[in-house]
Amino acid sequence: MLVVFVSALGAELIGVEKIVGAFLAGLAVNSAIGNGPVKEKVVFVGSVLFIPIFFVDLGLLINIPAFISSLGAIKVTIAIVLGLVGSKFGAALLAKLAYRYSWREMIVMWSLSLPQVAATLAATLVGYRVGLLTEDILNSVIVLMLVTATGGPLLTARSAIGLTVPDAIAPPVIALDLNEEPEAEPVVVVPVYNPDTEQYLIELAALLVKPHSSGRVMPLAITNPHTQMMDAPQLRHALQRSQRLLNRASEICEQFGVASDPILRIDDAIAQGIIHASREQNASFIVLGWGRTSGFRARAFGNLIDSVLWAAHCPVAVSRLLAAPSTIRRILVPIENMTQDALRSVRFAEALADTNQAQITLLHVADRHLSPVRLAWLEISLIC
């Protein structure tokens, strides 16, 4: 945010519109932050704060009587709208001829390129403010934005559902080896904090480890000192509470006949402690309890689960267990596409089903307008 503000101020100092400086800073920031929790929060703040402010500011600039009167001289508006729509259609037609696309594919490509909002509106606003464009042009561009931003998605929704994979071209098949050998010594880390949910979490981890004679469950209790004094009474009481949780977790592991290796850790950040401990112990799995997300801070900047999911080196299972895991008899696994992430979900369900003798159902919700070839490929992918 500081980079964007400084760039906007710097652009104004050198005589360039602030919005241009902020736009260029946004391009630089997007390439720098990459994919991760920071990008998610930047997009969130921009979507809920700055984009609405921009449109409100634009709306305050519009002179409603002048806007209505300019629509009376509708020739300029029609020329701008038809010019944009026609040029996009011409570009899509040239691509169709060059790459031998079908008419439906060309229409989809044309509809996807139609919407003109951010860059067009920003450029027009800058031109209007510096006096290069008249108020009639600004109003015409607003009409263009409304027409293309509304018509483009509607046209895409109607034309894209009819796209089919040619029979001569086989859909790409992802080779998924469900019989891949597991690790020699699976290690499942289970952070424990709430005594009410500890029982089921440890049971779930024990069920995953039980088929492997050398597997271990590592209950992890992280104590936040809230002070720099290691001899503070508050820290001593917190450590005693954590130790009781670990002792209880070890008893549950003994009941299921699996080895346990409790870990007591002092750390200022709970999520960071979970991530570091899992990496240090070379964990093959992390089992987390589902915590309720509440408050503005958790919704805007993420909670503990978000932080662990972003930074963990191994798969993470987030569970909200209403009954003992040993009573699970039917497992439903929704699958959107047969990818490596979907494979991890299937393997997790398989490990739990093998222990409980449960039934696994793979669920894929397909569009009813899909072609028979595509539907057949999806069925084969789920069966294999």
Secondary structure by P-SEA (a helix, b strand, c coil): caaaaaaaaaaaaacccaaaaaaaaaaaaaacccccaaaaaaaaaaaaccaaaaaaaaaaaccaaaaaaaaaaaaaaaaaaaaaaaaaaaaaaaaaaaacccaaaaaaaaaaaccccaaaaaaaaaaaaaccccaaaaaaaaaaaaaaaaaaaaaaaaccccccccccccccccccccccccccbbbbbbbbccccaaaaaaaaaaaaacccccbbbbbbbbbbccccccccaaaaaaaaaaaaaaaaaaaaaaaabbbbbbbbbbbccaaaaaaaaaaaacccbbbbcbbbbbcccccccccaaaaaaaccccbbbbbbcccccccccbbbbbbccccaaaaaaaaaaaaaaaaacbbbbbbbbbbccccaaaaaaaaaaaac
